[in-house]
Amino acid sequence: MIFRKKASIIIIILIIITAISGCAYEQRKKQNLVAALEFGVTTLDPAYLRLLNEQYLACNLWEGLIRKNVDGSIEPGIAERYDVSEDGLKYTFYLRKGAKWSDGKPVTAGQFEYAWKRALNPSVDSSVVFMMYFLKNGEAYNKNKAKINDVGVKAIDDHTLEVTLEKPAPYFLEILSYHTYYPVRQDIVEKDHASWHRKPYMLVSNGPFYVEMWNYNEEIKTVKNPYYWDKENVKLDSITFLLEKDGNEIWPKYLAGEIDFGYVFADNRNNLMNEITTRKNNVISEVSLSTYYLYFNSRNKPFDNIKVRQAFELALDRKGLVKVRQKAENVATGFVPPGMPDVEPGSDFRLAGGEFMHKEFSIENISKAKILLKEAGYQSMNNFPSIVVLTKDTTGVEFIEKEWEKNLGVDIILNKCKSELFSQKKSEGDYDIVINNWIADFADPINFLGFLASENSFKGILPNEYYLLVEKSNAVADNAQRLILLHEAEKLLLDSYSLIPLFFRKDVYYIKPCVKNYLKTPLAEIYFRNAYIEE
């Protein structure tokens, strides 16, 4: 009897340990993956989505003409093959005849043509429309200088798509895996222009998974697409994306084996660096083509004065900010992060452009900042207004708040908003300072500098000359000249102190060791198409 009791206790302990330390047996058996995301989802319309969470979802729901394989290199997707003209201006794509949507209807070349022209619609405000300017007359149509039929994309028949570029772009095939180049169905969109992209029963997709359930800002459940052309290589039955989740709730669930992937950590980060260094709990830190930055509402006082903007930059210990975040990140010395190519093969845009911002912080910074504020007319900080800082994430933002309050004597009001309200307030200019980040969609400096030039919320904040330089860079065919113009644009931007880069962000996430064959890139992508949970 005593032996049986001991044996029972041992068995119970082993079961508990297995459930906590690995992937729960039922999860392994059923191939159901759970991913926790920090922010919400405002849209899943491929033409206009832009948030990190939305992009994580999109690349698992849709597939473009080209896709990425498990090692991150490109390969044929919906297009089984393609031809490129000798001058690099014309691409002809031949679509797979077996490619279907999640409702069983065929994927056609006409759906790509419709989607791309729709993404360029001049009547719609899109912060990612510049990604479509590679198409001949794409920018001209978007700016009402050309007609829709002038855009360089045409369906020759159901399975042949002809694409003409504005100028040669050696990385164009890489760009085709970006979400604005995904197809959409005209018959679906025109049934409900305003909200088809939020309704699971209308949200058909052509990739490995489709949306089965959407509990707004709580969770989105996706399931395997039975009509996907490459369904034999899709091993997961479902992926549940948990949204708007707090790290204090999610991290314990990950440790308990209830969550497989996430990047939301508990507020107490004292052990984060140790977790990264030791790979304890499989916390992974990877290089990301991403910059955290802040920008000032220079349309209004007090930030319409460059000396005030300079003072706020001087009074912030960005090295201290990086230390607080505990992710082994680097202070940003420019807006474009390292890893973006320059003119020569193997060269780096950041290294070639040099450093614009100070790395070190000293007591002298504070003295200089106070002198600048006095020169701007603020002899006493009692007359300085309270400053509203708009943010989605308070990680490290409290440090910034305390730095400015301590070093300048300024009253800082943090306004942390969920994704949708954050975007609304940003668009309406309801802030003094915005703290945000940008993650590259492809590895070229234009992706950072063009994003700023295309988003309407920056209008009236960034220098007019900045827009002209970016526009000129898009018009020149010579790559060396193009990059010279982009260097000039970045220098002009940072010399204006309209925008202050904070640090080059690292991608820190956790994933259960039993999750195999996923692809996490330095861009805003994580692919679970070939992933599986090892038994």
Backbone hydrogen bonds, N-H to C=O, Kabsch-Sander energy under -0.5 kcal/mol:
donor,donor_aa,acceptor,acceptor_aa,energy
5,K,1,M,-2.1
6,K,2,I,-2.3
7,A,3,F,-2.7
8,S,4,R,-2.4
9,I,5,K,-2.3
10,I,6,K,-2.5
11,I,7,A,-2.3
12,I,8,S,-2.3
13,I,9,I,-2.5
14,L,10,I,-2.4
15,I,11,I,-2.2
16,I,12,I,-2.2
17,I,13,I,-2.7
18,T,14,L,-2.3
19,A,15,I,-2.2
20,I,16,I,-2.2
21,S,17,I,-2.8
22,G,18,T,-1.5
24,A,257,G,-0.7
28,R,24,A,-2.3
29,K,25,Y,-2.8
30,K,26,E,-2.1
31,Q,27,Q,-1.4
32,N,27,Q,-1.2
33,L,31,Q,-0.6
33,L,238,S,-2.5
35,A,240,T,-3.0
36,A,261,F,-2.9
37,L,35,A,-0.5
37,L,242,L,-3.2
44,L,197,H,-0.6
48,Y,45,D,-1.5
49,L,45,D,-2.2
55,Q,51,L,-2.2
56,Y,52,L,-2.4
57,L,53,N,-2.0
58,A,54,E,-2.8
59,C,55,Q,-2.0
60,N,57,L,-1.7
61,L,57,L,-0.9
61,L,58,A,-0.9
62,W,58,A,-2.7
64,G,66,I,-0.5
67,R,75,E,-2.7
69,N,73,S,-2.9
72,G,69,N,-2.1
75,E,67,R,-2.5
77,G,65,L,-2.7
78,I,64,G,-2.5
79,A,65,L,-1.4
80,E,78,I,-0.6
80,E,94,Y,-2.1
81,R,94,Y,-1.1
83,D,92,T,-2.3
85,S,90,K,-2.7
88,G,85,S,-1.6
91,Y,163,V,-3.0
92,T,83,D,-2.5
93,F,161,L,-2.9
94,Y,81,R,-2.5
95,L,93,F,-0.6
95,L,159,H,-2.3
96,R,78,I,-2.9
99,A,96,R,-1.1
100,K,227,Y,-0.5
101,W,105,K,-3.4
102,S,205,S,-1.8
104,G,101,W,-2.2
107,V,99,A,-2.4
109,A,158,D,-2.4
111,Q,108,T,-0.6
112,F,108,T,-0.9
113,E,109,A,-2.2
114,Y,110,G,-2.5
115,A,111,Q,-2.0
116,W,112,F,-2.6
117,K,113,E,-2.1
118,R,114,Y,-2.2
119,A,115,A,-2.1
120,L,116,W,-0.8
121,N,118,R,-1.6
124,V,121,N,-1.7
126,S,124,V,-0.8
129,V,126,S,-0.7
131,M,128,V,-1.8
132,M,129,V,-2.5
133,Y,130,F,-1.3
135,L,132,M,-1.5
136,K,164,T,-2.8
138,G,135,L,-2.5
141,Y,137,N,-2.5
142,N,138,G,-2.1
143,K,139,E,-1.6
144,N,141,Y,-1.8
145,K,140,A,-3.9
146,A,140,A,-0.8
150,D,147,K,-1.9
151,V,148,I,-1.3
152,G,136,K,-2.3
153,V,151,V,-2.2
154,K,162,E,-2.5
156,I,154,K,-0.7
156,I,160,T,-2.1
157,D,160,T,-1.2
160,T,157,D,-1.1
161,L,93,F,-2.4
162,E,154,K,-3.2
163,V,91,Y,-3.2
163,V,161,L,-0.5
164,T,152,G,-2.6
165,L,89,L,-2.9
166,E,134,F,-2.6
169,A,88,G,-0.6
172,F,169,A,-2.3
175,I,171,Y,-1.7
176,L,172,F,-1.3
177,S,174,E,-1.4
178,Y,175,I,-2.6
181,Y,178,Y,-1.8
182,Y,179,H,-1.8
184,V,111,Q,-1.0
186,Q,184,V,-0.6
189,V,185,R,-2.6
190,E,186,Q,-2.4
191,K,188,I,-1.1
192,D,188,I,-0.9
192,D,189,V,-0.9
196,W,192,D,-1.9
198,R,195,S,-2.0
199,K,196,W,-1.1
202,M,199,K,-2.1
203,L,199,K,-1.9
204,V,202,M,-2.3
207,G,61,L,-2.7
209,F,60,N,-1.3
210,Y,223,V,-2.2
211,V,203,L,-0.6
212,E,221,K,-3.0
213,M,221,K,-1.7
215,N,219,E,-2.9
216,Y,214,W,-0.8
218,E,215,N,-2.7
219,E,215,N,-2.1
220,I,241,F,-2.3
221,K,213,M,-2.8
222,T,220,I,-0.6
222,T,239,I,-3.0
223,V,210,Y,-2.5
224,K,237,D,-2.2
225,N,208,P,-2.9
228,Y,225,N,-1.3
231,K,228,Y,-1.7
233,N,230,D,-1.7
234,V,231,K,-1.5
235,K,233,N,-0.7
235,K,531,A,-0.6
236,L,531,A,-0.6
237,D,31,Q,-2.7
238,S,31,Q,-1.3
239,I,222,T,-2.4
240,T,33,L,-2.8
241,F,220,I,-3.2
241,F,239,I,-0.6
242,L,35,A,-3.2
242,L,240,T,-0.7
243,L,218,E,-2.7
244,E,39,F,-1.3
245,K,37,L,-1.7
249,E,246,D,-1.3
250,I,246,D,-2.4
251,W,247,G,-2.3
253,K,249,E,-0.7
254,Y,250,I,-2.2
255,L,251,W,-2.2
256,A,252,P,-1.5
257,G,254,Y,-1.6
258,E,253,K,-2.8
259,I,253,K,-0.8
260,D,34,V,-2.3
261,F,34,V,-1.7
262,G,510,Y,-2.0
263,Y,36,A,-0.8
265,F,263,Y,-0.6
269,R,267,D,-1.1
272,L,269,R,-1.7
275,E,271,N,-2.5
276,I,272,L,-2.4
277,T,273,M,-2.7
278,T,274,N,-2.6
279,R,275,E,-1.1
280,K,275,E,-0.7
282,N,279,R,-2.1
283,V,280,K,-1.1
284,I,282,N,-0.5
284,I,509,Y,-3.5
286,E,507,D,-2.4
288,S,505,R,-0.7
289,L,522,P,-1.9
290,S,288,S,-2.2
291,T,438,W,-1.9
292,Y,503,F,-2.7
293,Y,436,N,-2.8
294,L,500,I,-2.3
295,Y,434,V,-1.9
296,F,498,S,-2.0
297,N,432,D,-2.8
298,S,296,F,-1.9
300,N,297,N,-1.7
305,N,302,P,-1.3
306,I,304,D,-0.6
308,V,305,N,-0.9
309,R,305,N,-1.5
310,Q,306,I,-2.6
311,A,307,K,-1.9
312,F,308,V,-2.0
313,E,309,R,-1.8
314,L,310,Q,-2.4
315,A,311,A,-1.9
316,L,313,E,-1.2
317,D,315,A,-0.6
318,R,316,L,-1.3
321,L,317,D,-1.7
322,V,318,R,-2.1
323,K,319,K,-1.9
324,V,320,G,-2.1
325,R,321,L,-1.6
326,Q,322,V,-1.0
326,Q,323,K,-0.6
327,K,322,V,-0.6
330,N,504,F,-1.0
332,A,502,L,-1.5
340,M,337,P,-0.8
342,D,347,S,-0.8
347,S,344,E,-2.2
349,F,340,M,-3.5
352,A,348,D,-2.5
353,G,349,F,-2.1
354,G,350,R,-1.4
356,F,333,T,-3.5
357,M,333,T,-0.8
365,N,362,S,-1.1
366,I,362,S,-0.7
367,S,363,I,-1.5
368,K,364,E,-2.6
369,A,365,N,-2.5
370,K,366,I,-2.2
371,I,367,S,-1.9
372,L,368,K,-2.2
373,L,369,A,-2.0
374,K,370,K,-1.9
375,E,371,I,-2.4
376,A,372,L,-1.4
377,G,374,K,-1.6
378,Y,373,L,-2.6
379,Q,377,G,-1.0
383,N,380,S,-1.5
384,F,381,M,-1.2
387,I,411,D,-2.8
388,V,386,S,-0.5
389,V,387,I,-0.6
389,V,413,I,-2.8
390,L,388,V,-0.6
390,L,433,I,-3.2
391,T,415,N,-2.1
396,G,394,T,-0.7
397,V,394,T,-0.6
398,E,394,T,-1.3
400,I,396,G,-1.5
401,E,397,V,-2.6
402,K,398,E,-2.4
403,E,399,F,-2.3
404,W,400,I,-2.2
405,E,401,E,-2.2
406,K,402,K,-2.7
407,N,403,E,-3.0
408,L,404,W,-1.9
409,G,404,W,-0.7
409,G,405,E,-0.9
410,V,404,W,-1.2
412,I,410,V,-0.7
413,I,387,I,-3.2
414,L,412,I,-0.6
415,N,389,V,-3.2
416,K,414,L,-0.6
417,C,391,T,-2.4
417,C,415,N,-0.6
422,F,418,K,-2.9
423,S,419,S,-2.3
424,Q,420,E,-1.9
425,K,421,L,-2.8
426,K,422,F,-2.3
427,S,423,S,-2.3
428,E,424,Q,-2.1
429,G,425,K,-0.7
429,G,426,K,-0.7
430,D,425,K,-2.5
431,Y,429,G,-1.7
432,D,388,V,-2.2
433,I,388,V,-2.1
434,V,295,Y,-2.3
435,I,390,L,-2.4
436,N,293,Y,-2.6
436,N,434,V,-0.5
438,W,291,T,-1.9
440,A,289,L,-3.1
444,D,442,F,-1.9
447,N,444,D,-2.1
448,F,445,P,-1.1
449,L,445,P,-2.4
450,G,446,I,-2.7
452,L,448,F,-1.4
453,A,449,L,-1.4
454,S,450,G,-1.4
455,E,451,F,-1.4
456,N,454,S,-0.5
458,F,455,E,-1.7
459,K,456,N,-1.7
461,I,458,F,-2.3
462,L,458,F,-1.8
466,Y,463,P,-0.9
467,Y,463,P,-1.0
468,L,464,N,-1.5
469,L,465,E,-2.1
470,V,466,Y,-2.1
471,E,467,Y,-2.4
472,K,468,L,-2.4
473,S,469,L,-2.1
474,N,470,V,-1.6
475,A,471,E,-0.9
475,A,472,K,-0.7
476,V,472,K,-1.2
482,R,478,D,-2.3
483,L,479,N,-2.3
484,I,480,A,-1.8
485,L,481,Q,-2.0
486,L,482,R,-1.7
487,H,483,L,-2.3
488,E,484,I,-2.1
489,A,485,L,-2.2
490,E,486,L,-2.4
491,K,487,H,-2.3
492,L,488,E,-2.5
493,L,489,A,-2.4
494,L,490,E,-2.5
495,D,491,K,-2.5
496,S,492,L,-1.1
497,Y,494,L,-0.8
498,S,493,L,-0.9
499,L,493,L,-0.5
500,I,294,L,-3.2
502,L,292,Y,-3.3
503,F,292,Y,-1.1
504,F,330,N,-2.9
505,R,290,S,-1.1
505,R,503,F,-0.8
507,D,286,E,-2.9
508,V,506,K,-0.9
509,Y,284,I,-2.3
509,Y,507,D,-0.6
510,Y,262,G,-2.9
511,I,282,N,-1.3
512,K,260,D,-2.3
515,V,512,K,-2.3
516,K,514,C,-0.7
516,K,532,Y,-3.0
519,L,527,Y,-2.2
521,T,519,L,-0.5
521,T,525,E,-1.3
524,A,440,A,-1.1
525,E,523,L,-1.8
527,Y,519,L,-3.1
531,A,528,F,-0.7
532,Y,516,K,-1.8
534,E,514,C,-3.5
534,E,532,Y,-0.7
